[in-house]
Amino acid sequence: MSQSKTILPDTDPPLSPRKTLPTMYDLPSEDPEEPGLPDEFHDLQPELLSRTFRSPLYQPNRVFSGTDMNLYYDVRHPLWHKRPDWFLVLDVPRLYDDTDLRRSYVIWQEGISPFVVVELLSPGTAKEDLGENANSDPEAIELDTLAENTESQTEAETQRNGETLTQETPPRKWEVYERILRVPYYVVFSRYTNKVHFFKLEGGRYQQQSFNPEQPRIWIPEIELGLGLWQGEYSRFTRQWLRWYDASGNWLPTDTEQERQLKEQAEARAEQAQSQLRQVVLNLLQSGMDTEQVARLTGLSIEQVQQLAGIANS
């Protein structure tokens, strides 16, 4: 692990933050003691979100999505970070400085906070993910009961020579997303019950958004896309997934699905054209023309005419 940069004193004129503050190259990118129980779903669901995000308002090279990546948010405590299961940032280069893959996302270097954060409920993180809403959510209570040592405190207490000391510790996810980063949209999804919570920042606080329980969706006008629960197969596993949809309500395809759709459409057009040509040949032959005449008229070879006629008559 590399050492963090020492924050240098102010100069006149001030130096660039890239010269005075820690960058992603200086900060650790992994934390083996991070709470939660990562599983295959924690890989697949974020992957599907990234592969189906295509806003008509933003070019792909001006959008960044991070998965299980350290998000550093407080320059006064440069090692403090959260690790969202998935987050989306708009109007930033896809690559760091347009040249390098990101190791982490450092707010004071990037200058732009995430626009959407998605957390996937896990045993031990439900109270962190849902904040004050966890107290009224039976699933959150049950999940956190299953995990040991899940209670995150605002102050850590230690004992030394019989004296209780306090030590400042990072705030919870909810406070970071709502009050520090002010992330406009926050989504919490449970794969255990397929229950989703949509929160929108209104008046400086997260307000839970209502939706049709039979069709859990939320429209996000700032990106002209919606996010909802889709029932289908992804990576050979059928279940409910969070997925993006367009203004017409159509689920956006992944790149692989899009290629398959284009191939199927091309094959359908070719088959239709072949069927139409076959019918033309059949009509001409039925009108009394011989195969040579039909070939000259249509630009086909005699063999092609005979083949089409044979298929049409079979």
N, C-alpha and C positions, 0 to 999 in steps of 0.2 A: 504494500500500500504506500503510495507516495505521500509526502508530508504536505500539509496545507500551506499556502503562501501566508506570510506575515502581512497583516494589513498595514500599509505604510501611512505615515502622517500626511496631512494635506500639504500640497505644494501650490505655488503660484507661478504659472497657471496650473490648475489641477491636472494630475495624470489620468490617463484613461483607466476605467475600472478593470480593463483586461490586464493592466500592468500592476494594479494595486490590490485586487481582490482575487480570491481563489476561483479558478475555472474548473471545468469538468475534468481537466487533466490532473488537477491537484486533489480532488475530492474522491473518497472511496465510492465505488460503484456497486458494491455488494455488502450486505449485512447478514451474516449467517444466523444472527439471533432475532431477526425480524419475525414478529408473531404471525400466526396463520398457518394453514396447512395446504400448501400449493398442491394441485393435482392436475390431471390432464385437461380438465375443463378450464382451468385457469390459463392454459396455453391456447386452447382452441377458441374460446369465446372472444378474447381480445383480438386474435388473428382474424376472425370473421368480421369484427367491427372495422378493422383497418382495411380489409380487402373489399368491403362493400361501401366504404365512405367515398363518395364522389359528389361534392357540392358543385352546383353550376356557377357558384360565385367565386370559387377559389381554384387556381391551378394546382395540380398535384405537387409541383415544386415549391408551393407556398403553404404547405400544410405539413405538420409533423404529428405523428401519433406515437406515444410511448407505451410500452407494456412492461409492467413489473420493473420499472426503472426508478432510480433514486431521483426525487424531485426536491432540490434544495431551495428553501424559501426565505431564509432569514440571514442577512449578511452579518448581523450582530452575533449570530451563533452559526457559523458557516458549516458545521457538521450536522446540524439539525436537518432532517429530511423526512419526507413521507414517500411511500412507494406504491402509488396507485396501481390497481390491476390494469387500468387502461386510461389514458388521457389524450385529449386532442388539443393542439395549439394551432391557431389560425394566423396567417400572415407572417410566418417565419420561414426561413429557408428550410427545405427538407433536410439538408445537410448542415452541420455546424460550420459556420463561415463559408457555406457553399462548397466545402471540400471534404469534410470528415464525418463519419458516422458518430452519433452521439453515444457517449458512455453514460451520461446522466443529463438531467435538465436543470440548469442553474439559473434561477430567476434573475439575479442581479447581472448576469452576463447576457441573457437572452432579451430581457426587457419586456416580455409579454407573458402573462399568466395563461394557464390552460383555459379553454372555453368550455370543455366538457370533461368531467371526471366520472369514471365508472368503477365502482367497487363491487366485488363478488363476495357475498357473505361466506365466511368460514368460521368454524368453531374458534372462539378466542378473539375474533375481530368484530363481531356484530355490534357491540356497544360503541366501538371506535367508528364503525361505518355509519351507524344510524344516529349517533349523538343522543340527544334527549328523546328522540322518537323510539329508541330501543326499549325504554321503560314501559311502553305500551304495546310493544310488538312481541307476542308470545314466542315466535320463532327465534327472535334475537335473544330472548331470555334463555330459551332452551339451549341454543348453540353455545352461549357463553358459559352456561352451567356445565356443559360437556368438557370444556377446556380448563386447564389449570393455570393459575397465575395470569388471568386475563384482565384484571382490573388495572387500568392505567391511571395513575395519580398525577395531579398537577404539581405536587411537591414530593420528592423522594426523601424518606426519612432514614437516617443511619444512626447507629448507636456507637458512641466513643466515650469510654470511661464513664458509662452511666448517663451521659448527656445526650439528649436528642438534638440532632442537627438537621437542617433542611437544605436541600440542594435543588436548584432550579432544573426542571426537566421540560422537554418539548410539549407543546399543547397537543390535543387530540386532533385526529384527521378533520373532524367536523369543524372545529374552530379554524384550522388552517385553511380549509377550502372556503368556508363562509366568510370569515372576518379578516384573514390575512391576504390570501390570494384573490378572494372575491370571485370565485369561479361561477360563471352565470348559470350553468346547468350541472346538476349532480345526480347521478343515477346509482341506485343500489339494487342488485339483482341476486336472488337466491336460486341456485340450481336445485336445491332440495325440494322447494315447494313451487317453483316457477313464479314466485311473487316478486313484483318489481315496484320500486318506489322512484318516482320522478320528483325532483326538487328543483325549483327555480329561484334565483336570487331576486327578491323583491323587497325594496325598502331596506336593503342591507342585511336581510335575514332570509334563510331558506324557507320557502313555502311549498308544502307538498301539493302537487298538481293532481287534479281529479281526471279520471279517464274511464272509458267504458270497460268494465272488468272482463267482458267477453272479447274485447279487442284492445288490449293494453297498448296504447300508442300515445306519443306526444310529438306535436309539430314544433319545429324550431325555425322560426321565420328568418333569423339572422343568417342561416346557411341554406335556406330553402330545402331542407330535408327533415324527415321525421325519424324517430327511433321507436321501435316497438318490438313485441314478442312475435316471433315467427316459428311455426311448427314445421320442421322439415329435416332433411338429412344434410349434415355437413361432416366431412372427413369420416364418412361411413358410419355416422352415429346420428340416429334420429331422436330428436327431443325438441324442446322449446329453446330458442336462442334470441338474444338481442340482435337486432339487425336494422339497417337503415332502409328507408323507403322514400320514394320521390313524391312530387306534388300530385301525381295521379293515383297515389296509393300503391304503386307497384314496388315490390321488394327489389332493391338494387342487387344485381348479380356480382359474384366474384369475377376475377379475371378469367378463371377457368370456365365458369358457367357462361360467361359472355362469349368466349371462343366457341364453346359447344353450341350455343344458340345461333351464332353467326353461321357455323358450319351446317346446322340443321336447316336454317333458312335458305342457304345457298343450295343445298340438296333438294329442298322442296321446290325452289324456283326452277331448278334444272329439270326436275321430274315433271313439273307443270308444262314447261316449254316442250319437252319431249312428247308429252301427251297431246299437246295442241298440234305439233308437227305431224304426229301419227294420224290425227283426225283429218288434217289437210290432205295428206297422201291418200287416205282411204276415200275421201270425198272425190278426189280427182280420178282415182281408179274407177270408182263407181259411176262416174260421169261418162266413162267410155274411153278414157285415155289409157295408153299402154304404159308400161314402166319406163320406157325410154323417154316418152313425152313428159311424163311426170318428173323425171330426173332433170331434164333440160329446164323445165319451168321452175322447179324448186331449188336448183343448184346442187342437188344431191347426186350421189353416184347411183347407178342402177342397183348395185348391191345394197346400198342404204335404203332405197325405196322398197326393194324386195323384203328386206329385214323388217322395216316398219310395217309393211303390209302384212307380213307373216305374224308379227306380234299383235297387230290390230285384229287379225282374224282368228287368233288362237283362243 
